[in-house]
Amino acid sequence: MRRSGDHRYRSAGRVRLAAVLALSMLAVLLLNACSNNESSVFHTGSEETALDNVSRVPWDYRIVESTVGDLIGSDMTISPDNELMPNDENYATGDKVWALQYMDAELTTDANERSNVQLSAWSTIKTFKTQADAKNDMANLKVPVTTEVDLVGVYKTQYKDQTRNFAVLELPSGNRIKQPIDDKRYTELEKKKKVSVQLEEIHDFADYDSAYAKFRGWAG
């Protein structure tokens, strides 16, 4: 009887050991599967591609005549948007000031290198006592440039009896734009690879080396 009981005990022990080993192997396999799938769960390829095609660029500046409103400590509010700004010039309520405002843009480029632009609201970044001072400051941020750019090509579209011509340019920023052109310019550009244009470089006031070039016309 004792031997039979020992035999049953050893058999049960082997069964329990096999079960433990099987559960351990299953746990290892599950952990490996989770590890291998971690990037696909938290970071999909499409999300990474989309992020690579989105950039924020400086878009424009303007000068707006404003009025000083409430004084709050060392700050002030200015109309018409009631923005809070540092009162570095010790303005008084009711004083007229010239506000330099800034707009940036979220630029999305698709697989065909076509751009979609989402503009921000205007925000005031600095105030001046005179319009001349404001214009002098803005002149350093909006810089006209005449240069050569790559001409991707020209093409025609036709709808009923109307024909329209377009030129596709690649700007120094890398994005491509299309511009309507007349028949004469179409003939001039048809076989060219480079073309002279007028651009306006919009520099970021917080990082001057960051700039975006905007097409402003044909040179020559």
C-alpha positions as CSV (number, residue, x, y, z in Angstrom):
1,M,0.0,0.0,0.0
2,R,2.8,2.3,0.8
3,R,4.5,1.8,-2.5
4,S,1.2,2.4,-4.4
5,G,0.7,5.7,-2.5
6,D,4.3,6.7,-3.3
7,H,3.7,6.0,-7.0
8,R,0.5,8.1,-7.1
9,Y,2.4,11.0,-5.3
10,R,5.2,10.9,-7.8
11,S,2.8,10.8,-10.7
12,A,0.8,13.8,-9.4
13,G,4.1,15.7,-8.9
14,R,5.1,15.1,-12.4
15,V,1.7,16.3,-13.7
16,R,2.0,19.5,-11.6
17,L,5.5,20.1,-12.8
18,A,4.5,19.7,-16.5
19,A,1.6,22.1,-15.9
20,V,3.9,24.8,-14.4
21,L,6.3,24.5,-17.2
22,A,3.6,24.8,-19.8
23,L,2.2,27.9,-18.1
24,S,5.7,29.4,-17.9
25,M,6.2,28.9,-21.6
26,L,2.8,30.4,-22.4
27,A,3.7,33.5,-20.4
28,V,7.0,33.9,-22.2
29,L,5.3,33.7,-25.6
30,L,2.7,36.2,-24.6
31,L,5.3,38.7,-23.3
32,N,7.3,38.3,-26.6
33,A,4.1,38.9,-28.6
34,C,3.4,42.1,-26.7
35,S,6.9,43.3,-27.1
36,N,6.9,42.6,-30.9
37,N,3.5,44.5,-31.3
38,E,4.3,47.4,-29.1
39,S,5.3,49.8,-31.9
40,S,2.2,48.9,-33.9
41,V,-0.1,49.5,-31.0
42,F,1.3,52.9,-30.0
43,H,2.9,54.2,-33.2
44,T,1.3,53.3,-36.5
45,G,3.3,53.9,-39.7
46,S,0.6,56.2,-41.1
47,E,0.9,58.5,-38.0
48,E,4.6,58.7,-38.4
49,T,4.3,59.5,-42.1
50,A,1.8,62.2,-41.4
51,L,4.0,63.8,-38.8
52,D,6.9,63.9,-41.2
53,N,4.7,65.8,-43.8
54,V,3.5,68.5,-41.4
55,S,5.6,71.6,-40.5
56,R,4.9,75.0,-38.9
57,V,6.3,78.0,-40.7
58,P,6.2,81.8,-40.3
59,W,3.5,83.2,-42.6
60,D,3.1,86.9,-42.3
61,Y,3.4,90.2,-40.3
62,R,1.2,93.3,-40.2
63,I,1.1,96.6,-38.3
64,V,-2.1,97.6,-36.6
65,E,-2.9,100.9,-34.9
66,S,-4.1,100.2,-31.3
67,T,-5.1,101.8,-28.1
68,V,-3.8,101.1,-24.6
69,G,-6.6,99.9,-22.3
70,D,-6.2,98.7,-18.7
71,L,-2.9,98.8,-16.9
72,I,-2.2,95.6,-14.9
73,G,1.0,95.7,-12.9
74,S,3.8,96.0,-15.4
75,D,1.5,94.9,-18.3
76,M,-1.2,96.5,-20.3
77,T,-4.1,95.5,-22.5
78,I,-4.4,96.8,-26.1
79,S,-7.5,97.1,-28.3
80,P,-9.1,96.0,-30.5
81,D,-8.4,92.4,-29.4
82,N,-7.8,93.2,-25.7
83,E,-4.4,91.4,-25.7
84,L,-2.2,91.5,-22.7
85,M,1.3,92.9,-23.4
86,P,4.3,94.1,-21.4
87,N,4.2,97.8,-20.8
88,D,7.9,98.4,-21.5
89,E,7.4,102.0,-22.6
90,N,5.3,103.1,-19.6
91,Y,2.2,103.8,-21.7
92,A,-0.9,105.4,-20.1
93,T,-4.5,104.3,-20.7
94,G,-5.8,105.8,-23.9
95,D,-2.3,106.1,-25.6
96,K,-2.1,105.3,-29.2
97,V,0.4,102.6,-30.1
98,W,1.4,100.6,-33.2
99,A,1.3,96.8,-32.8
100,L,3.4,94.4,-34.8
101,Q,1.3,91.3,-35.3
102,Y,2.4,87.8,-36.4
103,M,0.7,84.9,-38.1
104,D,2.1,81.4,-38.7
105,A,0.8,78.4,-40.7
106,E,0.6,74.7,-40.4
107,L,1.8,73.4,-43.8
108,T,0.8,69.8,-44.8
109,T,2.4,68.3,-47.9
110,D,0.8,65.2,-49.5
111,A,2.4,62.4,-51.5
112,N,2.1,64.4,-54.7
113,E,3.9,67.4,-53.0
114,R,0.8,69.5,-53.0
115,S,0.5,71.8,-50.0
116,N,-2.5,72.5,-47.7
117,V,-2.1,75.6,-45.5
118,Q,-3.9,76.1,-42.2
119,L,-3.4,79.7,-40.9
120,S,-3.3,80.7,-37.3
121,A,-5.0,83.8,-35.8
122,W,-3.1,87.1,-35.6
123,S,-1.2,87.7,-32.4
124,T,0.6,90.8,-31.2
125,I,4.3,90.4,-30.4
126,K,5.5,94.0,-29.9
127,T,4.3,97.6,-29.7
128,F,5.9,100.8,-30.9
129,K,5.3,104.5,-30.3
130,T,5.4,105.4,-34.0
131,Q,4.4,103.7,-37.2
132,A,7.8,104.3,-38.7
133,D,9.5,102.3,-35.9
134,A,7.1,99.5,-36.4
135,K,7.8,99.4,-40.2
136,N,11.5,99.5,-39.7
137,D,11.3,96.4,-37.4
138,M,9.0,94.6,-39.8
139,A,11.3,95.2,-42.7
140,N,13.9,92.9,-41.1
141,L,11.3,90.1,-40.9
142,K,9.7,90.4,-44.4
143,V,12.6,90.5,-46.8
144,P,12.1,90.8,-50.6
145,V,14.4,88.6,-52.7
146,T,15.0,88.1,-56.4
147,T,16.3,84.6,-57.2
148,E,16.2,81.6,-59.5
149,V,14.1,78.6,-58.6
150,D,13.4,75.3,-60.2
151,L,10.7,75.2,-62.8
152,V,9.0,71.8,-62.5
153,G,7.0,72.3,-65.7
154,V,4.1,74.0,-67.4
155,Y,0.8,72.6,-68.4
156,K,-2.6,73.5,-69.9
157,T,-6.2,72.7,-68.7
158,Q,-9.2,73.0,-70.9
159,Y,-12.9,73.3,-70.0
160,K,-15.4,73.7,-72.8
161,D,-13.9,76.5,-74.9
162,Q,-11.6,77.9,-72.2
163,T,-7.9,77.1,-71.8
164,R,-5.9,77.9,-68.8
165,N,-2.1,77.7,-68.4
166,F,-0.1,77.0,-65.2
167,A,3.5,76.9,-64.2
168,V,4.7,74.7,-61.3
169,L,7.6,76.0,-59.3
170,E,9.7,74.5,-56.5
171,L,10.5,77.2,-53.9
172,P,13.7,77.2,-51.7
173,S,11.5,75.8,-48.8
174,G,11.0,72.7,-50.9
175,N,7.3,73.0,-51.4
176,R,5.8,73.3,-54.9
177,I,3.3,75.9,-56.0
178,K,1.4,76.4,-59.2
179,Q,0.9,79.9,-60.7
180,P,-1.5,80.8,-63.6
181,I,0.3,82.2,-66.6
182,D,-0.7,83.6,-70.0
183,D,0.0,82.2,-73.4
184,K,3.1,84.3,-73.9
185,R,4.7,83.2,-70.6
186,Y,3.7,79.6,-71.3
187,T,5.8,79.7,-74.5
188,E,8.7,81.4,-72.7
189,L,8.8,78.8,-69.9
190,E,7.9,75.7,-71.9
191,K,11.5,74.5,-72.3
192,K,13.1,76.1,-69.2
193,K,14.4,74.3,-66.1
194,K,15.1,77.5,-64.0
195,V,13.2,80.7,-63.8
196,S,13.8,84.1,-62.1
197,V,11.1,85.1,-59.6
198,Q,10.5,87.6,-56.8
199,L,10.0,86.1,-53.4
200,E,9.3,87.4,-49.9
201,E,11.2,85.7,-47.1
202,I,9.1,85.6,-43.9
203,H,11.5,85.1,-40.9
204,D,10.4,83.8,-37.5
205,F,10.8,86.7,-35.0
206,A,11.9,84.1,-32.3
207,D,14.3,82.2,-34.6
208,Y,15.5,84.4,-37.5
209,D,17.2,81.5,-39.3
210,S,13.7,79.8,-39.6
211,A,12.1,81.4,-42.7
212,Y,9.5,80.6,-45.4
213,A,9.7,81.9,-48.9
214,K,6.4,83.2,-50.6
215,F,6.0,83.8,-54.3
216,R,5.4,87.4,-55.1
217,G,5.8,87.6,-58.9
218,W,8.0,87.0,-61.9
219,A,11.3,88.8,-62.3
220,G,12.3,90.4,-65.5
